[in-house]
Amino acid sequence: MQITPSILEKVGDTPLVSIAMSEYENINLFTKIEAYNPTGSVKDRAASYILRKLLESGEIDQETTIIESTSGNFGVALSAYCKYYGLPFIAVVDPFITRINEMLIRANGARVVKVNNPDARGGYLLTRVQQVKDLMQEIKNSYWVNQYENPLNARAYYQSLGKELCFQIEEIDYIFLGVSSGGTITGVSQKIKENFPNAQVIAVDVEGSVIFGNESRKRFIPGIGSSMKPKILKNALIDDFIITDEVATVKACHELLEKHNFFVGGSSGSVYAAVQQYFADRKLSQPVNVVTIFADRGERYFDTIYNKGWLDNIFKIMRETAISA
Ligand SMILES: Cc1ncc(COP(=O)(O)O)c(C=O)c1O
């Protein structure tokens, strides 16, 4: 009998599941269910790998305070793995953090520092980064994970998610990956291209995110998109990108639950909507294997994507913005 010493050692080896795309000819769609990771998202891979490598290399020690600006899954994952490794953790968040994520981060004993003043662009990104820098000044032995620039973030996905995919499937023709910090797509694309040089890597982003050159606009669904261009993306091997909107994301989440029994988070809806959008008018003469990642589970979105009152409100805001634009 093989016993695992801690639940947090069970990162990865997530199932690859097929989704029937009966309305589309010649598409075999497969998705990695990342909610099977110990803290419930793809971010377990980055958090566990980065901390382990930093401890092994001596770049951090048991006394180092880990700091990161994050309102989402990365904060939840870091809080759990920092606790596991006995490292103090400070999550710098803003008022947009969901109630559930804040509770999860606090439940793992992390300190939460919430910035309240918007930056010159009206968002909180720059204020959060300044807060991180102030904390680094204050706490002598501290380390800023900085997922948008840290090469270990991409390396984590090369070593785990990318490798697993290469073992789990015989051929990949297309892979669709949501982008936020860029860690997943950078690491996975590098690994996939080594094994399947002809695979087409399609990045998925949402309207209002600046990653692929669009204008910054208020976004409502966390986990996908960014209001700055992640530096680690320069090493990503991306063939094409597709921009979905948040209405399509919400509809896709609900369709995945109704038709396919997947209860997933926002970015999973975005990538599913992107696959539908991409192949809507492409005729395929032979079957192709299309792979994607469902990065987390629906429970974290009970207050948002799966809450009728919240949906009515954001759809109203979107309609008003569209009329005044
Ligand atoms: C739900 C979800 N999907 C997708 C991503 C994108 O991953 P990455 O930051 O590696 O680009 C994240 C990252 O936080 C996420 O939380």
The ligand as a MOL file (V3000), in Angstrom:
LIG
                    3D

  0  0  0     0  0            999 V3000
M  V30 BEGIN CTAB
M  V30 COUNTS 16 16 0 0 0
M  V30 BEGIN ATOM
M  V30 1 C -9.3250 30.0400 -12.9450 0
M  V30 2 C -8.0470 30.3590 -13.6500 0
M  V30 3 N -7.9460 30.0750 -14.9460 0
M  V30 4 C -6.8520 30.3790 -15.6620 0
M  V30 5 C -5.7760 31.0060 -15.0600 0
M  V30 6 C -4.6270 31.4350 -15.9320 0
M  V30 7 O -3.4330 30.9370 -15.6010 0
M  V30 8 P -2.0730 31.7530 -15.7240 0
M  V30 9 O -2.0470 32.7550 -14.6090 0
M  V30 10 O -1.0400 30.7080 -15.5650 0
M  V30 11 O -2.0200 32.4270 -17.0690 0
M  V30 12 C -5.8430 31.2930 -13.7010 0
M  V30 13 C -4.7750 31.9810 -13.0230 0
M  V30 14 O -4.9260 32.5230 -11.9490 0
M  V30 15 C -7.0060 30.9640 -12.9760 0
M  V30 16 O -7.1390 31.2460 -11.6670 0
M  V30 END ATOM
M  V30 BEGIN BOND
M  V30 1 1 1 2
M  V30 2 1 2 3
M  V30 3 2 2 15
M  V30 4 2 3 4
M  V30 5 1 4 5
M  V30 6 1 5 6
M  V30 7 2 5 12
M  V30 8 1 6 7
M  V30 9 1 7 8
M  V30 10 2 8 9
M  V30 11 1 8 10
M  V30 12 1 8 11
M  V30 13 1 12 13
M  V30 14 1 12 15
M  V30 15 2 13 14
M  V30 16 1 15 16
M  V30 END BOND
M  V30 END CTAB
M  END
